[in-house]
Amino acid sequence: MSGLPGLTTRARGWSTLVGRLVRDDLADLVLGSRCVGCGGPGRALCEECEPHLRQAAFRAVPDPEPSGLPPVWAMAPYAGVVRAALLAHKERGRTTLAAPLGAALARAVAAATGSETRPAPTVLVPIPSTRSVVRQRGHDPLLRITRRAAGVRRRQGRVVAVGEVLAVARPVADQAGLDASRRRANLAGAFQVRRRVGDRLAGRSVVLVDDVVTTGATLAEAARVLRAAGVEVAAAAVVAATRRHRPASGRVG
């Protein structure tokens, strides 16, 4: 294998990923799974807590709203059971939560594209993570739930694909504790588009997706980069919005 260092590195990466996911599933089996919402024994989300991820989607508008931000639709406020589920899936590898979180994101996607009288094929574009972060977590949480959301929408009869067309152009500082203006400065130039993006997305409804929207700086910067590449962003969809947002209209769903 000395002549194939790249293949060896990728194989080790997959081994680490598979090992972590198997370990987490075995821990749930041997030690007993508990609901991330209430802590009760049983499934990752019990019957009482799961409805928190089936709320009606709503427009979320950051206050202040960054320039260039597309309309953002969220499924729930970032609190309680929804916050616990997102953190458990992202930081603790509770991959069984991908299905309910993907279904929650699909509700936001449906609201984001629901006003179209003749819906075009939709491409969900997730906000990318750095390779080091993905390796550290053992999986790509947002990509996982985005693919689940696309599957839900396809079963509902819509033509939906996932487009990994954004990449991280440079590292950014931890966003925690930064106000809106500092987040915008921190994210300026953070993303880049892959080659020939405009050609691949022509005639399609592009929806940016993320797990949580706070100030909207991340989504606004991603939309700016895509527009510069000739891609029009129709909307954005997230699982949850922080409480600093104000609803722009009634709920849908």
Stockholm file with secondary structure:
# STOCKHOLM 1.0

chainA/1-253         MSGLPGLTTRARGWSTLVGRLVRDDLADLVLGSRCVGCGGPGRALCEECEPHLRQAAFRAVPDPEPSGLPPVWAMAPYAGVVRAALLAHKERGRTTLAAPLGAALARAVAAATGSETRPAPTVLVPIPSTRSVVRQRGHDPLLRITRRAAGVRRRQGRVVAVGEVLAVARPVADQAGLDASRRRANLAGAFQVRRRVGDRLAGRSVVLVDDVVTTGATLAEAARVLRAAGVEVAAAAVVAATRRHRPASGRVG
#=GR chainA/1-253 SS CTTCHHHHHHHHHHHHHHHHHHHHHHHIIIIICBCTTTCCBSSSSCTTTGGGGSCCBEEEECSSCCTTCCCEEEEEESSHHHHHHHHHHHHSCCGGGHHHHHHHHHHHHHHHHTTCSSCCCEEEEECCCCHHHHHHHTSCHHHHHHHHHHHHHHHTTCCEEECCCEEECSCCCCCTTCCHHHHHHHHTTCEEECTTHHHHHTTSEEEEEEEEESSSHHHHHHHHHHHHTTCCEEEEEEEEECTTCEECSCCBC
#=GC SS_cons         CTTCHHHHHHHHHHHHHHHHHHHHHHHIIIIICBCTTTCCBSSSSCTTTGGGGSCCBEEEECSSCCTTCCCEEEEEESSHHHHHHHHHHHHSCCGGGHHHHHHHHHHHHHHHHTTCSSCCCEEEEECCCCHHHHHHHTSCHHHHHHHHHHHHHHHTTCCEEECCCEEECSCCCCCTTCCHHHHHHHHTTCEEECTTHHHHHTTSEEEEEEEEESSSHHHHHHHHHHHHTTCCEEEEEEEEECTTCEECSCCBC
//
